[in-house]
Amino acid sequence: MRLIVTSALFFSAAVFAQPVADKPVLTVNGKKMTAAEVEGFVSSLPPSGQTAFQKDPKEVMRQYALMQLLAQQALEKKLDEQSPYKEQLAYTRNQILVQSMLQEFTRNFVIMPDDQRKVYEERKAKYTKADLKAIYIAFSSGLVKQEDPKAKKLPTEDEARTKAENLYKQLQGGADFAKLVKEHSDDPASAAKDGDFGTIKQSDAIPDDLKKTIFELKQGEVSKPVRQPGGFYLFKVTKMEIEPYDKVKDDLFKELQQASFQKSFEKMKAQTKVEFDDEAYFKNIQTQGAAPTAAPK
């Protein structure tokens, strides 16, 4: 039988039938358990254990009884005082304490709406996004031979640049962007959608030169050719807007929460002090590729 014994997680008390908290609801190995004690036990289970309790609470409590019996037998044998069990118990205890402390940091983090709005206003540029169309003119570096002899022969970089610059002049003269996409773009995915390239945000991880070019444009404008490895892009901004505060406030809160947590965490790390008194010991561990294992006493 697989015991449901794991670390503490949250559980909604709504699943219980709301009996009086201090009323005994079952007896486990001769000891009465109240509704509150059962709820306390179930709240320590992971989601899978909580789901199992909802489906078959009696079976879960039978497993709990077996767990209690085995734990009691381990204590009678003083296994908690023997290696490696006592070290494992100490480590698990520390893990739970650490997790509880981290949850306290998160729970106690407070940011006022006015402060949150202020940060949004200061970072408004970050929330700018652009809907784009693109024409892509690929070129061959000459270093890699085309595998398919029937494939379209790619121009050299200079030829591709000249072509891209010519297309830019046509667009400046009023040429239809979608028409030039169908006739010249080497990006099949966007060409099939009249050049639709998707939405780019200021916060996206894209090359700086692309980002700079795109966000210097105004809605309706077309960029000069932008060189990227393998080809040149011409971008047209079809829509430029700033995401409204109500849409990003939750993400902004999480970001500020994480920043506050990280600041506190780094402060705690700075308070830790470790001195390696025997360098040879640790060097030997690295050489052997494993830490020494304590033998049971």
N, C-alpha and C positions, 0 to 999 in steps of 0.2 A: 504494500500500500504506500502511495506517495503522500507524505505529510505536507500540509500547506503551512510552511514556516518560512517567512521572508521578512524583509525590512518594512518599516512603517510608512504608510501612505494614507492619503485622505479617503474618507468614505462618507457618503451621504446618509444621515440618520433617517431619511424619509422612507427607507425600505423597511423599517421596523414597524411593528403594529402599534407602537406608542403605548406599551404597558407602563405601569408605575415603575420608575427607574430603580427603586430599591426593593422591588418585589422579586423574590426568587423565581426563576423560570425553568431551572433544571439543576440536577445534582451531578457533579463530575467527580468520580472516584471518591464519593462520600462527602464532597464539599459543595455547598449550595452556591449557585451563581445567580446574581441579579441580572435584570435586563441591562442595567448600566454596564456591568462587567462584560456581558456578551458583546454589547456595542463597542466597548473599548477594545476587546480582542479583535473583532471584525475590522475595526478601523486600522488595525496594524497590518492587515493583509494587502497584497497587491491587487490590482483590478481583477485579475483572473480568480483570485480567492474570494473576492467580494461577490463576483458574479456567481461563483459556485455556491456561496451562502444563500444568495437569492433563490437559486434553483432548488437547492436541497439543504436547508439549514441544519437539519438533524444529522446528516452525514458529515457535514463540516465539524459539528460539535463532537461527533464520535472521534474524528481524527484529532481534534483538540485534546480529547481525553487521553488518547494514546500518546500524543506528544507530551502531555503533562506527566504521564506515568514513566515514560522513558527518561524525561528530564530529571525526575525525582530519583530514579535509579542511578543516573549519572552522578548526581550530587552525593548520594549515599556511598558511591565508590570514590568520591572526591576527584572525579575526572577534571573538574574545573580548576583543580590545583596542579594538574600535571601538564607537561609539555607534550605536544604543541597546542593542546586545547585551551590552556589558560591564556596563551598569547593570541589565539584566534578570537577568544571571547573579548579580550581587551581591545583588539583591533576593531571588532564589530561594534563594540560599545562606542569607541571613538568615532567611527563612521556615522553612527546615529546622532551623536552629539554634534558633530560637524554639520550634518544635514539640517538639524534643528536650528543651529545658529545661523546658517545661510538663509533659512526660511524666515527667521526673525529679522534679518537685514532687509529682506524683500518686503515683509509685512509692514515694517516700520518706515519704509520709504514714503515720503510725502512730497508732492509737488502741487502748488496751488495753480488753479486754472489760468490766472493772470500771468504767472511766470511761464507756464507752458505756451501760452499765446505769444508772449514776448520772444521766446526762443524761436517759435515758428516765423515770426516777422523778421528776426535776424537772419534766418536761414532760408528765406523764401526762394532764393535762387536755386537751392538744392531741390526744391519740389517742382521746378519747371520741367515740363515734358514736351516732346515734339513728335508729331506724327509725320512720317517721312515716306517719300517715294524715292527710288534710286535707279540710276543707270550704272551698270558695272561694265567696264572695258578691261578684259583680262589681257595679260601679256605673258610671253615666255621669257624666262631668264636665260635660256640657252644652256643651262647647266643640267636640266633634266629633259631627257628625250621623251617625246610623246609616244605612249605605248600603242595607241590605236592609229595605224596609218591612215584610216578613213576619217578620223576625227578632224574637225575644223582646225586648220593651222593657225596657231596663235601668233599675233604680231609681236615684234620686239617691244621693249619698253618705250623707246623713242616713238615708234609708230603708234603705240597705244596712247601715249601722251598727246601726240598731234591729233589723233582722232577725238579724244576726250575734249581737247580745247576747241576743236571745230564744233562739236556738239554743244558746248557751252555757249559759243557765239550764236548758234542757231536758236538756242533757248532764249538768249538775251534779245533776239530779234523777234520773238513771239512764237516760235515753233511749239507744237503740241508735245508735251512731255511724254504722255502715254504712247503716242505714235513712235517717238524716237526709242522708247523702251522696247517696243515690239520689234523694231528694225535692227537695234544695235546691242541691247543689253546681253551680257554673257552670264547673267544670273537667272537660270530657268525658273527658280521658285518665285522670285519677285516679278519677273517678266510675265509670268502667267496671271498675275494680279495687277496688270497695268503699272508695275513698278512699286507696289505697296511694300514697304520695307519694315513696317511695324512702328512701335513707339519706343523712343529713347528717352530715358530720364537722366537728369544731371547726376544722380547718384549711381547710375549704372557703371559697371566696370568695363569701359571701352577705352581704346587708345586715346590719349589726351588730344592728339591732333584732330581726330574725328570729332571728339566732343567740342573742342574749341570752334571748329568750323561750323558745326550744326547749330550751336547755341548763339553764334554771332549773327545768324540769319534771322530775318523777320518772316512772319507768315506769308507764304506765297513766293518767297525768294528761292533762287537756285544757287548752289555753291559752285565755286570753281572746282576743277578736278582735284581730288584728294588722293594722293598716292598711298596705297597699302601694299603689303607683300603680295605680289601676284596680279595687281590690277589697280585701276583708277575708278573712283566713285564720283558721281555727280548727284548731289542730294537736293531734293525739293521739299521744303517744309509746307505741308498742307494744313497743319494746325499747331499752334504754339500756345500753351496755357500753363497756368500754375495750379497745381492740385489744391483744392480748398482745404481750409484748416480742419473741418469736420471729418474729412476723408483720411487725413494723415495723423490726427491727434493721438490715436491709440498707438500707432507705430512710434510717434515722437515720445510718448510717455514711456514705452518700453526702452527706447534708446537712452532716455535720461535716467531711467531706473538702472539700466545696465552700467551706465557711466558712473553713477553714484556707488553702485555695488563694487565696481572695479577699483574705484578710488579707496574705498574702505578696505577692500581685500589687499591692495598693494600696501596700505598702511600697516595692516596686520603682518604681512610678509616681512616688512622692514623691521618689525619688532622681534622676529625669530632670530635666534643665535645658535649657530652650529659650528663647532670646532672639531676638526678631524685630528685626533691625537695620535693615531697610528695610520699614517698614509700608506704604509706597506700593506696593511690589512686590506684596505679598499682596492689597492692596485692589484693585489693577488686575486680578489674576487673578479675584477675585470678580466684578468688573464685567464682564469678558469672558466669564465662565462656563466657562473652561477654563484649564488650566495650559499653559505654553509647552512645545513639543516640540523636543527637541534634534535638530539635523540631523546625519546621518551624516558622520563626518570622513573 
